[in-house]
Amino acid sequence: MKNSILIFGFIFFSSYLLGQNTKETVMSASLPISIKWADHLSGNFSFHLFHSIECEAWCYEYNGTDFIEVNRLSKDRFHCYTLESPSTHCSLVLDILRDSCYATIDLNSVSPGGSVTFYCIKGTITIDQKLLKKGKMKAVFSFDFENKENPEQPIYWKGKIYSGINRN
């Protein structure tokens, strides 16, 4: 019985981790945001000692996140996504290709049939180019997303990223 509980716990935890959003954004569906490159991005990034993102957002089923995964897919392409939690069911997804960033929010709703992707309609992102070359993503961003369900309620995500870069 004890082994069955341990095996079930391991399978449940593994499926939760593997269920995190790792799919790539469909670039043609999101407005490309031109990246502003900086040699030294100033500002307070002290939050990075324990977290990789500091952000503020409004989206359905969003209750905060402190972690973003940054993956290098090739020399000039990166795929980034925030981690979901038991109380946050949406993920900010950034596909960075050369000098453009394509942002989406993937909502993995707990409601049946409620999963949806929100596409960026305007925004800014500035990335520290020197740190990027050293394997660190340091950025400041602000994105607005189309809300077809309720156009009067703006969907946004803004904040700072300071994260190591994984190589795929």
N, C-alpha and C positions, 0 to 999 in steps of 0.2 A: 504494500500500500504506500509506504514511504517513497519507494522508487517511482511509483506511478505519479505521485504528486510532484516530485522533482522533475520527471520527464515532461509532464504537462506544463509546469512552470517554465522550463527551458524552451519548449516549443512556443508557448504564448509570447514570451519575451523576445525570442528570435523573430517571430512573425511580426511583432510590433516594430522592431528595428528595421527589418527588411521592407516593411510597408511604407517607410518614409519616402517622400517624393524624390525620385531620382530621374524622372523622365525629362527629356529635353523639351524646351519650348519650341513651338512651331513659329519660327522667326517671321514668316510672312504675315502672320495674324496680329502681330504687335507692332506698334509704331517704333521705329528705331530711334533711340536717344543717343545723340552725339556725346561721346565721352570727352570731358575736359581732363587733360593730363596735367599733373602738377609734379614738380621736382621735390617739393616738401609740403605735404598737406598739414597745415597747422590745426590746432584745436585740441580739446581735451579728449583723449582716447584712453584714459586710465581704466575704463570699464573692461578692457581686454584682459586684465589679469585673471578673470574668472569666466568671462563670456566672450563671444566672438561678434556679437551684434548688439547695438543699443538702438531701439527703434520705437516709433509711435505709429499706430495704424488704426484705420477703421475698415473692417471687413466683416462679413457674416462669420460667426463662430470663431472670432479672433479674441484671444485673451492673453496675448503676450508671447514672446519668444526671446531667448537669450543666445541662441546658437544658429550659426549658418555654416554650411559646408561649402567649400570652394575647391573645385576640381579643375585642373588644367587638362584640357583635351588635346591641345596641340600648341605650337609655339604662340599663336595669337588667338586662341579660343579658350574660354573658361565657361564652366557651368556651375552656378551657385544656387543653393536653395536653403531656406530656413527650415529648421526641424519643427515638426508638429508635437503636440503634447496631448494629454487626456482632455484638456480644456481648450486647446487651439487646434482647429481642424483645417486651417488654411496655411499655405506656404507661399512665400515670396520666391519667385524663380527668376534668376537673371541669366541670360545667355549673352556672353560678351564675345564679340567677333571683331577683331582689329579695333576700329575706333567707334563702334556702335554697341549699344546695350539694348537688349530686348527684354522687357520686364512683363511678367504675368503674375497673377495670383491664382493658384490652384486650390479650390475649395473642395475638400473631401468630406462632404457633409455627412452628419450622422442621420439625417433625414433621408428616407428612401427617394431616390431619383433627384437628390438635391446637389449632387456634385456638379461644379461648373468652373470654367476658366474665365477670369476677368483679364482683359487686355489693356495695356498701358496706352493712354491717349496723350499724355504729356509728362515731362519730367526733366530732371537733371541728375547727373552723376559726375563726380570728380574723383579720379583715382590717382594715388601717389605712384608715379611711374618708377621711381628709384626703388621703392620697397617691393613693387611687383617683380622687378628683375631679381630681387633677393629672396623671392618665395613667400612674400607676405602681401595680402590684399588689405589695403587701407583705403577707405572710400567714404564719401559723404554723398547721400542720395535723397531724392524726393520724387515720388511718382504718383500720378493720378490715373485712375482706371475707370473704364466705362462700366456703368451700372445700368444694364438694360432692364433689370427687374424693377428698379426704383430710381429713375434719373434724378430725383430731388435729393437723394442721399448720396453724397460723394464718397467714393472709396479711394483711400490713399494709403501710402506706406512711405515713411521717411525715417532717416536715421544715419548711423555710422557703422562701418564694418571694420574690424581689425581681426584678421584670421590668417592662419597658415594656409598654404595652398597644397592640396593633394595632387599627386601626379597619377594620371590614369594610363 
